[in-house]
Amino acid sequence: MEYLIVFLPLVGAIFGYFSKYFGDLISQFIATISVSISAILSAIVFYNGVFYNQYGNYLIYEWINSGKFIVDWSIYIDPLSSIMLVVVTLVSALVHIYSIGYMNHDPHKPRFMSYLSLFTFFMLVLVVSDNFLQLFFGWEGVGLSSYLLIGFWYKKNSANNAAIKAFLVNRVGDFGFAIGIFLIFLFFGTVNYNELFQQVPNFVNTEIIFLGINVNLITIICLFLFIGAMGKSAQFFLHTWLPDAMEGPTPVSALIHAATMVTAGVFLVARCSPIFEYSQFALNFVAIIGMVTAVFAASVALVQNDIKKIIAYSTCSQLGYMFFAAGIGAYHVAIFHLFTHAFFKALLFLGSGSVIHSLNDEQDINNMGGLWKKMPYTWISMVIGTLALTGFPFLAGFYSKDAIIEFAYASGTQIGYIAAGVGIFTAFLTAIYSWRLIFKTFHGKYNNKKLNKTEIHESGPVILLPLSALVLGAVFSGFLFKDFLIGNNFLDFWKSSIFFAKEFNHSHLPNWILIITPILVVTAIPLSYYLYIRHTKLLEKIKENSNLIYQFLLNKWYFDEIYEKLLVKPIKNAGSFFWKKGDEKTIDRFGPDGISKIIKLISKKAVKLQTGYIFDYAFVMLLGFSLLLTFFIIYT
């Protein structure tokens, strides 16, 4: 069963790739059924683990055996990987079903389904690995798949540029991740999780010289591993690829942002908790980056107009929540939020795709409005997703996001108190931009001048069915799973899959920390309605009076412009210089091009000796004989 979970999506990917032999319909059907069966089996594995403690390491084959370097290819099932299997396969199955309707008119839909299945396969390889090398294989695989999916519409320059940008930014993070793995093997002699984690306490005080500086070994390993997580999960400084990834089809956005690629970084930090817990500096760094990312992305989402980019920045912000939860040692709460977030974020992305699909690919919320009566099922789905995202009482986000704030405060540390404050402030911003999206999309005046409102219709059942399933997850996942994932007896579930070195004291939590976030979230609804529907002129005045701030947020804190000036242009200019001056005018000129010119010149001169006259040939023979005789006399 465990083998089928991982390899069925690969079978679907192969059938999709060779669709010309099987036909489009069969290829899509096999890809969807394969991932759906994998989702059902994942649920069974999760159930067996929870109630029957059925976990294990299932060997596929011995991958590498060279001296002390021994690496297996295996399927490692523990509580952490089992819950990730459910998240990845379930959301992926719903996205596959949704894509059948959404990509119906695309001539290359079998290739698209193949890429989706391949993406799922690599993510599954990542989460079930029992060593860093297999994890790195899956890690790079999801990077490759994201490149293929973001640039799926390869005839669009913007899609190609976005795919390249995502690939290159992730290479920066992956380079750091690779260094971390090298350091692990260099000092610990293994890349297997269990063997490494057992040795970590013995190296707590070990220092090494890195780039001429004395650093703690555990700290430097954690920092490099986290750099990899920053790239994959689009954290501050390495976040710029995430909004551009919206150039891919909407199902891609749902899969990348809800269950697969961006969650890999959070999974990595949780998996490596036995290392991170021995470096408070690294944990503080994780928490700080998470907090900055949460506020940054939420502030930018306030003013974006592309419906998918608003949700993308929302993902970036929620990932910040997960990381600062991990940074204070509450790894289980970070994974719990990852779990609930997958449902309502996939719901929001697929709901936005339904809107875009019905509006002939329109993505600007300023060109929408008044759609709730035309698309009632999509409207109610996105309202529920928004309520869950903002942490409205008793929906999924309420249990997981509020838990992060409560655990941060309960940590009793200075950075924990700061994280709680940041979480509360970000929750308020999240509610504002989320309801802005709902009100400008579904309420108010219809503003699309290119499309008559009478032509708009609700999406078909193939698109609405996955939305209905995700609505259930957005409503019930927090309530149903809170107690045994983060409740008083959470260790009964997580066992040794996550290392807990800290205790969180919930007995002295003040009442205000429990009620302030729900109050702000509920208050944001009428406030957003007032600003974006009832008194839009007031909002325009606010924009005029704070235009510098508005432009700063609209241009995403000018990160793209700064990177363009400091990194992209200098590197391109240096490359152009070495290409023109070094390659063409030096290496080519005096190397292959120069030698070929000399030979060509000699051959042209030699051709002139071929006159056809016997006296010319006799002269050349005489000259050659004279030279040979001269050489012989000198030599002897």
TILUMPA-47187 format. One line per 5 residues: number of its first residue (from 1); their letters; for each residue z, y, x of C-alpha. Coordinates in nm, 4 decimals, always signed. Each point is the difference from the previous one (the first is absolute). Example, Ala and Ser with C-alpha at 12.3 -4.5 7.8 and 13.67 -1.06 7.14 Angstrom:
1) as) +0.7800 -0.4500 +1.2300  -0.0660 +0.3440 +0.1370
//
This chain:
1) meyli) +0.0000 +0.0000 +0.0000  +0.0913 +0.2449 +0.2774  -0.3302 -0.0691 +0.1748  -0.1949 +0.0712 -0.3182  +0.1718 +0.3363 -0.0473
6) vflpl) -0.1291 +0.1246 +0.3332  -0.3432 -0.1600 +0.0171  -0.1241 +0.0239 -0.3590  -0.0782 +0.3733 +0.0403  -0.1986 -0.0868 +0.3129
11) vgaif) -0.2025 -0.2501 -0.2037  -0.0661 +0.2747 -0.2564  -0.1100 +0.2352 +0.2770  -0.2468 -0.2558 +0.1364  -0.1520 -0.0632 -0.3436
16) gyfsk) -0.0334 +0.3729 -0.0566  -0.1686 +0.0522 +0.3345  -0.2572 -0.2724 -0.0678  -0.0644 +0.1121 -0.3570  -0.3766 -0.0225 +0.0463
21) yfgdl) +0.0363 -0.3783 +0.0028  +0.2433 -0.0258 -0.2927  -0.0873 +0.2989 -0.2167  +0.1987 +0.3175 -0.0687  +0.1934 -0.1277 -0.3013
26) isqfi) +0.1164 -0.3240 +0.1642  +0.1004 +0.1823 +0.3179  +0.2110 +0.2551 -0.1913  +0.1532 -0.2726 -0.2141  +0.0989 -0.2168 +0.2987
31) atisv) +0.1435 +0.2991 +0.1907  +0.2086 +0.1070 -0.2991  +0.1159 -0.3498 -0.0922  +0.0934 -0.0782 +0.3609  +0.2265 +0.3041 +0.0318
36) sisai) +0.1422 -0.0566 -0.3500  +0.0962 -0.3597 +0.0857  +0.1540 +0.1301 +0.3215  +0.2071 +0.2454 -0.2087  +0.1234 -0.2774 -0.2311
41) lsaiv) +0.0947 -0.2207 +0.2951  +0.1772 +0.2949 +0.1663  +0.2114 +0.0460 -0.3123  +0.0892 -0.3698 +0.0130  +0.0966 +0.0248 +0.3683
46) fyngv) +0.2146 +0.3052 -0.0762  +0.1673 -0.1817 -0.2920  +0.0675 -0.3096 +0.2087  +0.1497 +0.2122 +0.2715  +0.2292 +0.1923 -0.2344
51) fynqy) +0.1287 -0.2939 -0.2013  -0.0443 -0.2999 +0.2301  +0.0161 +0.1599 +0.3467  -0.3343 -0.1575 +0.0924  -0.1066 +0.1851 +0.3123
56) gnyli) -0.1621 -0.1264 +0.3172  -0.2494 +0.0430 +0.2814  -0.3257 -0.1861 -0.0672  -0.1989 -0.0612 +0.3182  -0.3784 +0.0292 -0.0185
61) yewin) -0.0733 -0.0681 +0.3662  +0.1119 +0.0920 +0.3505  -0.1970 +0.3120 +0.0767  +0.0787 +0.0750 +0.3672  +0.1814 -0.2121 +0.2588
66) sgkfi) -0.0172 +0.1573 +0.3451  +0.3079 -0.0349 +0.2207  +0.2886 +0.1683 -0.1771  -0.2341 +0.1677 -0.2460  +0.0054 -0.2254 -0.3054
71) vdwsi) -0.1177 +0.1316 -0.3354  -0.0522 -0.1920 -0.3213  -0.2104 +0.0875 -0.2995  +0.2343 -0.0663 -0.2878  +0.1124 +0.1065 -0.3465
76) yidpl) +0.3571 +0.1254 +0.0180  +0.1633 +0.0181 -0.3427  +0.3341 +0.1767 -0.0292  +0.1376 +0.2425 -0.2623  -0.1728 +0.3021 +0.1570
81) ssiml) -0.3430 -0.1628 +0.0283  +0.0298 -0.1612 -0.3452  +0.0491 +0.3324 -0.1770  -0.2859 +0.1518 +0.2009  -0.2229 -0.2896 -0.1072
86) vvvtl) +0.0681 +0.0823 -0.3645  -0.0736 +0.3703 +0.0489  -0.3212 -0.0509 +0.1975  -0.1578 -0.2770 -0.2044  +0.0980 +0.1270 -0.3451
91) vsalv) -0.1286 +0.3535 +0.0523  -0.3082 -0.1338 +0.1775  -0.0785 -0.2354 -0.2898  +0.0249 +0.2868 -0.2503  -0.2182 +0.2199 +0.2208
96) hiysi) -0.2602 -0.2786 +0.0195  -0.0086 -0.0276 -0.3799  -0.0174 +0.3790 -0.0350  -0.2858 +0.0175 +0.2521  -0.2196 -0.2271 -0.2122
101) gymnh) -0.0137 +0.2757 -0.2611  +0.0256 +0.3028 +0.2283  -0.2752 -0.1100 +0.2410  -0.2186 -0.1467 -0.2731  -0.2961 +0.2271 +0.0718
106) dphkp) +0.0213 -0.0189 +0.3787  -0.2769 -0.2186 +0.1474  +0.2238 -0.1128 +0.2860  +0.3050 -0.1090 -0.2009  +0.0136 -0.3558 +0.1490
111) rfmsy) +0.0349 +0.1540 +0.3464  +0.2730 +0.2246 -0.1353  +0.1885 -0.2950 -0.1470  -0.0405 -0.1830 +0.3286  +0.1587 +0.2886 +0.1900
116) lslft) +0.2888 +0.0154 -0.2491  +0.0695 -0.3710 +0.0469  -0.0279 +0.0309 +0.3777  +0.2462 +0.2883 -0.0091  +0.2425 -0.2147 -0.2000
121) ffmlv) -0.0370 -0.2904 +0.2441  +0.0828 +0.2123 +0.3039  +0.3022 +0.1538 -0.1729  +0.1281 -0.3459 -0.0886  -0.0458 -0.1137 +0.3606
126) lvvsd) +0.2048 +0.3026 +0.1041  +0.2957 -0.0608 -0.2312  +0.0314 -0.3760 +0.0586  -0.0173 +0.0163 +0.3801  +0.2903 -0.1312 +0.2065
131) nflql) -0.1052 +0.1807 +0.3164  -0.1320 +0.3383 +0.1067  -0.3417 -0.1263 +0.1093  -0.0880 -0.1446 -0.3403  +0.1418 +0.3145 -0.1579
136) ffgwe) -0.2230 +0.2097 +0.2267  -0.3021 -0.2075 -0.1063  +0.0705 +0.0778 -0.3650  +0.0879 +0.3590 +0.0943  -0.3407 +0.0576 +0.1574
141) gvgls) -0.1670 -0.1938 -0.2805  +0.1249 +0.2362 -0.2691  -0.1141 +0.2886 +0.2188  -0.3492 -0.1485 +0.0181  -0.0047 -0.0717 -0.3745
146) sylli) +0.1107 +0.3535 -0.0822  -0.2868 +0.1311 +0.2137  -0.2476 -0.2149 -0.1920  +0.1419 +0.0959 -0.3403  +0.0471 +0.3730 +0.0587
151) gfwyk) -0.3572 +0.0198 +0.1300  -0.1346 -0.2364 -0.2670  -0.2381 +0.2673 -0.1299  -0.1451 +0.0333 +0.3479  -0.2855 +0.2261 -0.1105
156) knsan) +0.2552 +0.2787 -0.0544  +0.0770 +0.1857 +0.3222  +0.3462 +0.0884 -0.1287  +0.0780 -0.3701 -0.0549  -0.1192 -0.0912 +0.3497
161) naaik) +0.2027 +0.2813 +0.1559  +0.3113 -0.0989 -0.1959  -0.0358 -0.3635 +0.1077  -0.0381 +0.0964 +0.3657  +0.2950 +0.2382 -0.0249
166) aflvn) +0.2240 -0.2697 -0.1500  -0.1094 -0.2467 +0.2670  +0.0587 +0.2387 +0.2926  +0.3349 +0.1382 -0.1188  +0.1246 -0.3539 -0.0504
171) rvgdf) -0.1147 -0.0877 +0.3520  +0.2471 +0.2581 +0.1308  +0.2845 -0.1692 -0.1830  -0.1233 -0.3481 +0.0898  -0.0076 +0.0927 +0.3677
176) gfaig) +0.3719 +0.0799 -0.0179  +0.0630 -0.3197 -0.1938  -0.1828 -0.2028 +0.2663  +0.2122 +0.1565 +0.2769  +0.3111 -0.0978 -0.1946
181) iflif) -0.1199 -0.3619 -0.0179  -0.0818 -0.0001 +0.3730  +0.3508 +0.1241 +0.0805  +0.1519 -0.2678 -0.2222  -0.1826 -0.2793 +0.1783
186) lffgt) +0.0574 +0.1523 +0.3440  +0.3785 +0.0134 -0.0357  +0.0752 -0.2687 -0.2572  -0.2656 -0.2544 +0.0958  -0.0981 -0.0670 -0.3619
191) vnyne) -0.1694 +0.1608 -0.2985  +0.1569 -0.2323 -0.2583  +0.2375 +0.1760 -0.2369  +0.2934 -0.2405 +0.0051  -0.0023 -0.0472 +0.3775
196) lfqqv) -0.0182 +0.3767 +0.0517  +0.2699 +0.0911 -0.2537  +0.2467 -0.2432 +0.1574  -0.0404 +0.1677 +0.3402  +0.0164 +0.3641 -0.1148
201) pnfvn) +0.3849 +0.0381 +0.0164  -0.0119 -0.0980 +0.3696  -0.2318 +0.2930 +0.0813  +0.1794 +0.2773 -0.1867  +0.1012 +0.1863 +0.3165
206) teiif) -0.3105 -0.0840 +0.2034  -0.1861 +0.3018 +0.1363  -0.3480 +0.0140 +0.1448  -0.2083 +0.2643 +0.1748  -0.2826 +0.1014 -0.2318
211) lginv) -0.2381 +0.2725 +0.1228  +0.2578 +0.0969 +0.2595  +0.2837 +0.0345 -0.2535  +0.3028 -0.2238 -0.0491  -0.0056 -0.1185 -0.3619
216) nliti) +0.1827 -0.2625 -0.2009  -0.2190 -0.3092 -0.0373  +0.0821 -0.0631 -0.3675  -0.0576 +0.3668 -0.0869  -0.3398 +0.0238 +0.1675
221) iclfl) -0.1162 -0.3246 -0.1634  +0.1115 +0.1246 -0.3423  -0.1740 +0.3346 +0.0472  -0.3291 -0.1624 +0.0946  +0.0210 -0.2436 -0.2891
226) figam) +0.0675 +0.2917 -0.2326  -0.3009 +0.1911 +0.1338  -0.2075 -0.2897 -0.1298  +0.1779 +0.0264 -0.3342  -0.0652 +0.3750 -0.0091
231) gksaq) -0.3735 -0.0577 +0.0316  -0.0262 -0.2714 -0.2640  +0.2370 +0.1679 -0.2450  -0.1400 +0.3507 +0.0559  +0.3193 +0.1680 +0.1133
236) fflht) +0.0208 +0.3570 +0.1260  -0.2366 +0.0707 +0.2945  -0.2063 -0.3140 -0.0741  -0.0446 +0.0665 -0.3717  -0.3337 +0.1849 +0.0011
241) wlpda) -0.2122 -0.3056 -0.0793  +0.1732 -0.0767 -0.3294  -0.1413 +0.2703 -0.2335  -0.3492 -0.0407 +0.1484  +0.0169 -0.3705 -0.0847
246) megpt) -0.0577 +0.1050 -0.3622  -0.3726 +0.0026 +0.0812  -0.0019 -0.3733 -0.0701  -0.0240 -0.1393 -0.3552  +0.3183 +0.0427 -0.2061
251) pvsal) +0.0973 -0.3718 +0.0085  +0.0140 +0.0336 +0.3792  +0.2473 +0.2857 -0.0322  +0.2181 -0.2071 -0.2309  +0.0032 -0.2977 +0.2354
256) ihaat) +0.0546 +0.1984 +0.3216  +0.2624 +0.2365 -0.1402  +0.1965 -0.2335 -0.2228  +0.0325 -0.3420 +0.1577  -0.1766 -0.0532 +0.3298
261) mvtag) -0.0759 +0.2149 +0.2992  +0.2466 +0.2883 -0.0382  +0.2875 -0.2351 -0.0826  -0.0531 -0.1908 +0.3261  +0.1956 +0.2586 +0.1975
266) vflva) +0.3037 -0.0244 -0.2282  -0.0194 -0.3792 +0.0181  -0.0137 +0.0155 +0.3812  +0.3153 +0.2112 +0.0262  +0.1849 -0.2288 -0.2438
271) rcspi) -0.1182 -0.3113 +0.1846  +0.1159 +0.1498 +0.3294  +0.3386 +0.1067 -0.1347  +0.1768 -0.2276 +0.2560  -0.1528 +0.2245 +0.2688
276) feysq) +0.0296 +0.3414 -0.1662  +0.3676 -0.0502 -0.0852  +0.0805 +0.0056 +0.3726  -0.1536 +0.3441 +0.0550  +0.1544 +0.2840 -0.1980
281) falnf) -0.2402 +0.2452 +0.1633  -0.3004 -0.1934 -0.1304  +0.1531 -0.0241 -0.3487  +0.0634 +0.3741 -0.0041  -0.3597 +0.0606 +0.1077
286) vaiig) -0.1252 -0.2232 -0.2833  +0.2178 +0.1863 -0.2503  -0.1107 +0.3445 +0.1205  -0.3705 -0.0869 -0.0101  +0.0485 -0.1475 -0.3471
291) mvtav) +0.1768 +0.3120 -0.1281  -0.2595 +0.2384 +0.1430  -0.2816 -0.2112 -0.1433  +0.1603 -0.0084 -0.3445  +0.0311 +0.3797 -0.0213
296) faasv) -0.3348 +0.0720 +0.1682  -0.2066 -0.2258 -0.2254  +0.1778 +0.1123 -0.3177  -0.0546 +0.3667 +0.0849  -0.3706 -0.0546 +0.0643
301) alvqn) -0.0417 -0.2007 -0.3222  +0.1237 +0.3037 -0.1978  -0.3281 +0.1875 +0.0480  -0.2674 -0.2688 +0.0437  -0.2692 -0.0210 -0.2681
306) dikki) -0.1583 -0.3382 +0.0707  +0.1720 -0.2477 -0.2322  -0.0115 -0.2814 +0.2555  +0.1221 +0.2173 +0.2878  +0.3027 +0.1093 -0.2019
311) iayst) +0.0951 -0.3644 -0.0487  -0.0812 -0.0727 +0.3657  +0.2423 +0.2675 +0.1207  +0.2500 -0.1408 -0.2475  -0.0338 -0.3357 +0.1769
316) csqlg) +0.0549 +0.1690 +0.3350  +0.3144 +0.1661 -0.1353  +0.1405 -0.3211 -0.1493  -0.0595 -0.1806 +0.3286  +0.2139 +0.2717 +0.1565
321) ymffa) +0.2779 -0.1026 -0.2400  -0.0350 -0.3609 +0.1114  +0.0173 +0.0899 +0.3675  +0.3041 +0.2211 -0.0191  +0.1675 -0.2753 -0.2016
326) agiga) -0.0771 -0.2378 +0.2871  +0.1177 +0.2644 +0.2479  +0.3476 +0.0030 -0.1523  +0.0112 -0.3821 +0.0113  -0.0760 -0.0650 -0.3684
331) yhvai) -0.3031 -0.2183 +0.0663  +0.0458 -0.1970 -0.3213  -0.0133 +0.3219 -0.2054  -0.3188 +0.1035 +0.1823  -0.1620 -0.3334 -0.0910
336) fhlft) +0.1279 +0.0296 -0.3579  -0.1702 +0.3400 -0.0309  -0.3127 -0.1462 +0.1601  +0.0094 -0.2726 -0.2677  +0.0350 +0.2329 -0.2999
341) haffk) -0.2296 +0.2632 +0.1497  -0.2837 -0.2515 +0.0221  -0.0128 -0.0307 -0.3790  +0.0145 +0.3620 -0.1096  -0.2146 +0.1282 +0.2864
346) allfl) -0.2726 -0.2584 -0.0683  +0.0288 +0.0982 -0.3671  -0.0544 +0.3679 +0.0824  -0.2964 -0.0688 +0.2270  -0.1703 -0.2349 -0.2433
351) gsgsv) +0.0748 +0.2423 -0.2830  -0.1587 +0.2842 +0.1951  -0.2968 -0.2294 +0.0628  -0.0320 -0.0490 -0.3756  -0.0138 +0.3790 -0.0433
356) ihsln) -0.2509 +0.0443 +0.2810  -0.2125 -0.2826 -0.1391  -0.0124 +0.1613 -0.3454  -0.0758 +0.3478 +0.1380  -0.3010 -0.1111 +0.2069
361) deqdi) +0.1859 +0.0047 +0.3335  +0.1721 +0.3363 -0.0508  +0.3197 +0.0187 +0.2090  +0.1055 +0.3666 -0.0238  +0.2874 +0.0363 -0.2498
366) nnmgg) -0.1104 +0.3607 -0.0618  -0.3116 -0.1466 -0.1632  +0.1967 -0.2241 -0.2342  +0.2524 +0.0719 -0.2745  +0.0522 -0.1033 -0.3620
371) lwkkm) -0.0879 -0.3657 +0.0588  +0.3026 -0.1701 -0.1527  -0.1593 -0.0511 -0.3406  -0.3253 -0.1265 +0.1528  +0.1755 -0.2401 +0.2389
376) pytwi) +0.3324 -0.0910 -0.1641  +0.0584 -0.3291 +0.1863  -0.0711 +0.1538 +0.3383  +0.2168 +0.2992 -0.0914  +0.3047 -0.2024 -0.0996
381) smvig) -0.0411 -0.2243 +0.3058  -0.0023 +0.2971 +0.2373  +0.2920 +0.1650 -0.1813  +0.2058 -0.3172 +0.0484  -0.1091 -0.0182 +0.3651
386) tlalt) +0.0984 +0.3642 +0.0472  +0.3389 -0.0524 -0.1643  +0.0623 -0.2967 +0.2294  -0.1134 +0.1913 +0.3098  +0.2195 +0.2987 -0.0711
391) gfpfl) +0.3050 -0.2172 -0.0584  +0.0386 +0.0530 -0.3736  +0.3120 -0.1850 -0.1197  -0.0286 -0.3756 -0.0433  -0.3548 -0.0367 +0.1338
396) agfys) -0.0830 -0.1666 +0.3331  +0.0138 +0.3081 +0.2217  +0.3353 +0.1023 -0.1437  +0.1657 -0.3115 +0.1398  -0.1691 -0.0062 +0.3410
401) kdaii) -0.0397 +0.3664 +0.0919  +0.3447 +0.1026 -0.1205  +0.1383 -0.2964 +0.1921  -0.1471 +0.1416 +0.3206  +0.1738 +0.3334 -0.0614
406) efaya) +0.3288 -0.1719 -0.0866  -0.0084 -0.2292 +0.3035  -0.0847 +0.2946 +0.2248  +0.3067 +0.1869 -0.1248  +0.2133 -0.3150 +0.0099
411) sgtqi) -0.0838 -0.0542 +0.3679  +0.2565 +0.2672 +0.0782  -0.2008 +0.1375 +0.2930  -0.1319 +0.3485 +0.0560  -0.3600 -0.1152 -0.0017
416) gyiaa) +0.0737 -0.1961 -0.3170  +0.1243 +0.3135 -0.1776  -0.3095 +0.1909 +0.1130  -0.2223 -0.2836 -0.1185  +0.1679 +0.0035 -0.3417
421) gvgif) -0.0635 +0.3744 -0.0320  -0.3628 -0.0406 +0.1070  -0.0416 -0.2855 -0.2468  +0.1319 +0.2103 -0.2885  -0.2200 +0.2988 +0.0872
426) taflt) -0.3073 -0.2213 +0.0424  +0.0693 -0.1707 -0.3332  -0.0178 +0.3402 -0.1701  -0.3312 +0.0839 +0.1741  -0.1312 -0.3439 -0.0961
431) aiysw) +0.0767 +0.0637 -0.3653  -0.1739 +0.3401 +0.0087  -0.3272 -0.1153 +0.1565  -0.0069 -0.3230 -0.2024  +0.0298 +0.1791 -0.3336
436) rlifk) -0.2465 +0.2617 +0.1209  -0.2511 -0.2827 +0.0365  +0.0754 -0.1359 -0.3487  -0.0107 +0.3359 -0.1769  -0.3146 +0.1283 +0.1720
441) tfhgk) -0.1796 -0.3315 -0.0525  +0.0960 -0.0964 -0.3542  +0.1303 +0.3144 -0.1683  -0.0996 +0.3601 -0.0480  -0.3605 +0.1190 -0.0244
446) ynnkk) -0.2959 -0.2209 +0.0901  -0.1634 +0.1649 +0.3044  -0.2911 -0.2221 +0.1023  -0.3251 +0.1935 -0.0397  -0.2239 -0.2823 +0.1239
451) lnkte) +0.1026 -0.2610 -0.2552  +0.0315 +0.0375 -0.3754  +0.3391 -0.1079 -0.1272  -0.1621 -0.2146 -0.2707  -0.1508 -0.2206 +0.2736
456) ihesg) +0.3425 -0.0938 +0.1386  +0.1373 -0.3352 -0.1086  +0.2807 -0.2367 +0.0879  -0.0618 -0.2556 +0.2743  -0.0832 -0.3610 -0.0817
461) pvill) +0.2472 -0.2898 -0.0254  -0.0692 -0.1240 +0.3534  +0.1364 +0.3301 +0.1314  +0.2824 +0.0341 -0.2545  +0.1362 -0.3540 +0.0425
466) plsal) +0.1265 +0.0541 +0.3590  +0.1500 +0.3322 -0.1124  +0.1989 -0.1804 -0.2698  +0.1360 -0.2509 +0.2514  +0.0982 +0.2768 +0.2405
471) vlgav) +0.1739 +0.1895 -0.2812  +0.2341 -0.2968 -0.0381  +0.0769 +0.0112 +0.3715  +0.0574 +0.3774 -0.0085  +0.2438 -0.0385 -0.2884
476) fsgfl) +0.1918 -0.3193 +0.0785  -0.0219 -0.0745 +0.3758  +0.2912 +0.2264 +0.0912  +0.2332 -0.1201 -0.2751  -0.0748 -0.3699 +0.0500
481) fkdfl) +0.0203 -0.0152 +0.3794  +0.2605 +0.2622 +0.0879  +0.3080 -0.2193 -0.0062  -0.1090 -0.2773 +0.2320  -0.2094 +0.2202 +0.2332
486) ignnf) +0.2502 +0.2825 +0.0561  +0.3017 -0.0937 -0.2138  +0.3466 -0.1023 +0.1151  -0.1177 -0.3480 +0.0969  -0.3289 +0.1039 +0.1594
491) ldfwk) +0.0691 -0.2204 +0.3058  -0.0353 -0.3061 -0.2229  -0.3676 +0.0843 -0.0310  -0.0907 +0.1563 +0.3357  +0.2062 -0.2439 +0.2113
496) ssiff) -0.1063 +0.0400 +0.3645  -0.3474 +0.1438 -0.0642  +0.1444 +0.3500 +0.0453  +0.2778 +0.0865 +0.2438  +0.2748 +0.2170 -0.1503
501) akefn) +0.2370 +0.1597 +0.2484  +0.1279 +0.2840 -0.2218  +0.2100 +0.0082 -0.3127  -0.0581 +0.2499 -0.2780  +0.3009 +0.1269 -0.1896
506) hshlp) -0.1004 +0.0619 -0.3629  +0.3565 +0.0233 -0.1281  +0.0357 +0.3701 +0.0844  -0.3382 +0.1287 -0.1127  +0.0440 +0.3310 -0.1839
511) nwili) -0.1331 +0.0182 -0.3538  -0.2391 +0.2824 +0.0845  -0.1983 -0.2206 +0.2403  -0.0549 -0.2449 -0.2854  -0.1201 +0.2508 -0.2608
516) itpil) -0.1688 +0.2816 +0.1908  -0.3316 -0.1762 +0.0584  -0.0485 -0.1157 -0.3619  +0.0877 +0.3521 -0.1202  -0.2560 +0.1597 +0.2344
521) vvtai) -0.2644 -0.2573 -0.0949  +0.0464 +0.0588 -0.3727  +0.0145 +0.3788 +0.0447  -0.3300 -0.0060 +0.1896  -0.1898 -0.1168 -0.3111
526) plsyy) +0.0427 +0.3170 -0.2128  -0.0216 +0.2156 +0.3129  -0.3384 -0.1522 +0.0922  -0.1200 +0.0351 -0.3591  +0.1014 +0.3656 +0.0029
531) lyirh) -0.1806 +0.0723 +0.3278  -0.3164 -0.2051 -0.0413  -0.0624 +0.0183 -0.3758  +0.1864 +0.2814 -0.1728  +0.0055 +0.2805 +0.2584
536) tklle) -0.2709 -0.0634 +0.2567  -0.0242 +0.3743 +0.0715  +0.3530 -0.0081 +0.1373  -0.1078 -0.2722 +0.2412  -0.2963 +0.2130 +0.1092
541) kiken) +0.2341 +0.2893 +0.0740  +0.2226 -0.2295 +0.2045  -0.3069 -0.1120 +0.1993  -0.1044 +0.3619 +0.0651  +0.3463 +0.1044 +0.1120
546) snliy) +0.0382 -0.2968 +0.2322  -0.3591 -0.0497 +0.1058  +0.0862 -0.0816 +0.3623  +0.2285 -0.2831 -0.1067  -0.2558 -0.1187 -0.2546
551) qflln) -0.2776 -0.0087 +0.2605  +0.2325 -0.1714 +0.2471  +0.0671 -0.2791 -0.2510  -0.3580 -0.0127 -0.1263  -0.1216 -0.0538 +0.3564
556) kwyfd) +0.2550 -0.2785 +0.0533  +0.2077 +0.1936 +0.2526  -0.3251 +0.0449 +0.2015  +0.0433 -0.3344 +0.1740  -0.3709 -0.0821 -0.0106
561) eiyek) -0.0877 +0.3396 +0.1474  +0.2646 -0.0307 +0.2721  -0.1115 -0.3494 +0.0953  -0.3624 +0.1138 -0.0048  +0.0743 +0.2818 +0.2433
566) llvkp) +0.2499 -0.1731 +0.2283  -0.1379 -0.3546 +0.0060  -0.3351 -0.0606 -0.1648  -0.2030 +0.2857 +0.1487  +0.1382 -0.0279 +0.3566
571) iknag) -0.0619 -0.3744 +0.0014  -0.3517 +0.0441 -0.1404  -0.0749 +0.2744 +0.2552  +0.1331 -0.2152 +0.2833  -0.2072 -0.2923 -0.1222
576) sffwk) -0.3084 +0.2179 -0.0254  +0.0573 +0.1356 +0.3544  +0.0380 -0.3453 +0.1556  -0.2972 -0.1244 -0.1995  -0.2378 +0.2819 +0.0978
581) kgdek) +0.1278 +0.0858 +0.3474  +0.1458 -0.3318 +0.1071  -0.2080 -0.2652 -0.1715  -0.3448 +0.1554 -0.0379  -0.0149 +0.2463 +0.2897
586) tidrf) +0.1950 -0.2015 +0.2594  +0.0168 -0.3732 -0.0688  -0.3362 -0.0341 -0.1743  -0.1725 +0.2540 +0.2255  +0.1028 -0.1636 +0.3268
591) gpdgi) +0.0452 -0.3476 -0.1381  -0.2385 -0.1938 -0.2253  -0.2190 +0.2982 -0.0918  -0.0265 +0.1210 +0.3626  -0.0826 -0.3446 +0.1389
596) skiik) -0.2596 -0.0612 -0.2696  -0.1650 +0.3378 +0.0742  -0.0206 -0.0802 +0.3730  -0.1516 -0.3421 -0.0681  -0.2424 +0.1525 -0.2473
601) liskk) -0.1010 +0.2650 +0.2567  -0.0501 -0.2615 +0.2722  -0.2026 -0.2161 -0.2340  -0.2255 +0.2958 -0.0877  -0.0601 +0.0689 +0.3701
606) avklq) -0.0599 -0.3676 +0.0733  -0.2595 -0.0196 -0.2775  -0.2126 +0.2561 +0.1883  -0.0398 -0.2490 +0.2864  -0.1810 -0.2388 -0.2357
611) tgyif) -0.3437 +0.1638 +0.0590  -0.2206 -0.3118 +0.0081  -0.1462 +0.0935 +0.3403  +0.0333 -0.2584 +0.2770  +0.0472 +0.2590 +0.2744
616) dyafv) +0.3082 +0.1415 -0.1790  +0.1519 -0.3476 -0.0180  -0.0894 -0.0611 +0.3666  +0.1686 +0.3278 +0.0930  +0.3194 -0.0960 -0.1852
621) mllgf) -0.0007 -0.3432 +0.1648  -0.0456 +0.1579 +0.3416  +0.2792 +0.2476 -0.0681  +0.2330 -0.2767 -0.1133  -0.0890 -0.2106 +0.3043
626) slllt) +0.0731 +0.2971 +0.2284  +0.3412 +0.0560 -0.1625  +0.0850 -0.3674 +0.0247  -0.1075 -0.0115 +0.3672  +0.2014 +0.3141 +0.0781
631) ffiiy) +0.3094 -0.1458 -0.1658  -0.0433 -0.3294 +0.1911  -0.0332 +0.1779 +0.3375  +0.3081 +0.2189 -0.0660  +0.2029 -0.2955 -0.1199
636) t) -0.0867 -0.2220 +0.3015
//
